[in-house]
């Protein structure tokens, strides 16, 4: 069995509410159309005080996305 490695993209954030959703959407689109391996997007938040962490509620079916703070 040929097992593929998981590619993890780490996105550090701090008070990025205005751009995080669009940034993750663009990154997700690129990864979905250009990679033939499992991947994940991990958003690492550094204590944002705005709505930076509200974006994951939309969810994604291809790949994975999550956040850590």
Backbone bond lengths (Angstrom), bond angles and torsions (degrees), N, CA, C in turn:
res aa  C-N    CA-C-N  psi(-1)  N-CA   C-N-CA  omega(-1)  CA-C   N-CA-C  phi
1 X - - - 1.453 - - 1.523 108.86 -
2 X 1.323 115.64 129.71 1.463 121.61 179.16 1.526 108.91 -90.49
3 X 1.305 115.91 107.95 1.469 120.56 -178.42 1.525 109.28 -97.74
4 X 1.335 116.80 125.68 1.461 121.34 -179.84 1.521 110.07 -89.37
5 X 1.313 115.71 147.26 1.456 121.33 177.22 1.517 110.66 -74.70
6 X 1.308 115.75 152.99 1.464 122.18 176.90 1.528 109.03 -91.06
7 X 1.318 116.59 127.33 1.454 122.04 175.58 1.518 108.51 -93.31
8 X 1.316 117.51 123.13 1.464 122.51 178.01 1.521 109.49 -108.56
9 X 1.324 116.23 124.26 1.461 122.29 176.21 1.529 106.34 -105.04
10 X 1.326 116.87 118.88 1.459 122.36 -179.79 1.527 108.29 -100.30
11 X 1.334 116.32 124.54 1.463 122.20 -179.31 1.529 108.19 -115.81
12 X 1.340 118.07 103.14 1.463 119.75 177.51 1.535 110.21 -75.25
13 X 1.329 116.41 139.75 1.468 120.20 -179.04 1.518 111.79 -138.44
14 X 1.316 114.46 155.39 1.459 122.89 170.34 1.524 107.31 -156.66
15 X 1.313 117.04 114.38 1.463 123.49 -179.72 1.537 112.21 50.51
16 X 1.324 115.85 55.26 1.470 122.30 -178.87 1.534 112.05 -110.32
17 X 1.320 118.16 27.28 1.462 122.18 -176.49 1.526 113.04 -50.70
18 X 1.327 117.61 -40.27 1.462 120.94 -175.25 1.520 113.20 -68.82
19 X 1.340 118.09 -26.96 1.470 119.14 -174.16 1.524 115.21 -120.87
20 X 1.322 119.29 -9.82 1.464 119.97 -172.45 1.528 112.42 -62.70
21 X 1.303 117.94 -43.70 1.462 120.34 -177.69 1.529 111.15 -61.54
22 X 1.313 117.39 -49.29 1.467 121.12 179.58 1.525 111.07 -63.92
23 X 1.312 117.09 -39.10 1.468 120.80 -179.98 1.524 111.27 -64.11
24 X 1.320 116.44 -45.20 1.460 120.32 179.81 1.534 110.49 -67.45
25 X 1.327 117.11 -39.02 1.475 120.40 177.31 1.532 110.60 -60.36
26 X 1.326 117.64 -45.10 1.469 120.96 179.82 1.524 111.03 -65.18
27 X 1.324 116.59 -43.86 1.459 120.77 179.02 1.527 110.45 -63.48
28 X 1.312 116.72 -43.14 1.461 121.91 178.28 1.531 110.67 -60.52
29 X 1.312 116.91 -45.08 1.461 121.11 178.89 1.520 112.28 -61.45
30 X 1.323 116.34 -42.81 1.459 120.67 178.97 1.521 110.98 -63.70
31 X 1.320 116.43 -49.41 1.457 120.18 -178.25 1.529 111.43 -61.62
32 X 1.329 116.12 -41.64 1.467 120.91 -179.19 1.525 112.34 -63.23
33 X 1.321 116.93 -37.38 1.462 119.86 -175.06 1.530 114.42 -92.95
34 X 1.335 118.45 -15.42 1.459 119.98 -175.21 1.530 115.27 -113.94
35 X 1.310 117.79 -14.01 1.460 118.98 -175.86 1.523 112.12 -113.95
36 X 1.312 113.90 142.96 1.459 120.35 176.83 1.533 108.72 -116.91
37 X 1.318 115.52 45.80 1.456 120.94 177.69 1.530 107.89 -146.05
38 X 1.322 116.75 159.85 1.472 118.76 177.11 1.535 110.05 -64.96
39 X 1.316 115.56 143.77 1.463 119.72 -179.83 1.518 109.85 -147.18
40 X 1.329 114.60 163.88 1.454 121.75 175.70 1.516 108.84 -146.29
41 X 1.324 115.69 151.93 1.461 122.38 173.96 1.523 106.32 -113.28
42 X 1.317 116.35 124.62 1.457 121.51 178.30 1.524 107.64 -116.53
43 X 1.324 116.47 119.04 1.454 121.29 176.96 1.524 107.41 -95.56
44 X 1.321 116.08 118.46 1.462 121.96 -179.92 1.523 107.87 -104.25
45 X 1.309 115.96 105.13 1.459 121.00 -177.02 1.524 110.16 -91.26
46 X 1.321 116.12 140.05 1.458 122.22 -178.02 1.524 110.99 -106.52
47 X 1.325 116.94 52.24 1.460 120.60 174.95 1.522 115.17 79.38
48 X 1.321 117.76 33.99 1.464 120.73 179.35 1.522 111.04 -54.90
49 X 1.323 115.19 145.96 1.459 121.08 178.85 1.522 112.02 -109.24
50 X 1.325 116.04 4.25 1.466 120.26 176.87 1.530 108.24 -105.66
51 X 1.299 119.43 -155.33 1.456 122.59 -178.12 1.520 114.07 -94.94
52 X 1.311 117.41 28.37 1.460 121.11 -177.59 1.522 112.08 -52.43
53 X 1.307 117.94 -41.12 1.461 120.72 -175.65 1.520 114.18 -85.96
54 X 1.325 118.52 7.37 1.462 120.02 179.46 1.524 112.84 -82.98
55 X 1.334 120.45 -12.82 1.459 123.31 -176.04 1.524 114.89 -65.44
56 X 1.338 122.14 -30.72 1.471 118.52 -173.38 1.519 114.81 -65.86
57 X 1.306 119.47 -12.06 1.465 120.77 -175.91 1.517 113.26 -61.64
58 X 1.335 118.09 -22.30 1.468 120.86 179.18 1.525 111.83 -70.26
59 X 1.326 117.89 -35.66 1.459 121.98 177.37 1.514 113.34 73.03
60 X 1.313 116.70 161.12 1.459 123.58 179.84 1.509 109.28 -139.80
61 X 1.318 116.72 143.28 1.454 119.41 179.17 1.521 112.27 -91.79
62 X 1.327 118.59 -34.71 1.466 121.47 179.45 1.520 108.72 -96.55
63 X 1.307 116.58 138.54 1.450 119.54 -177.83 1.519 109.98 71.28
64 X 1.305 115.80 -162.93 1.455 120.72 178.22 1.515 108.59 -142.18
65 X 1.295 115.56 151.01 1.461 120.93 175.51 1.513 107.55 -142.56
66 X 1.307 116.51 141.33 1.455 120.95 179.28 1.504 110.33 -157.25
67 X 1.312 116.28 174.68 1.459 118.56 -179.38 1.525 109.96 -138.72
68 X 1.303 114.52 155.10 1.463 122.36 176.37 1.513 107.41 -137.26
69 X 1.308 116.61 140.07 1.469 118.51 177.79 1.501 110.01 -133.65
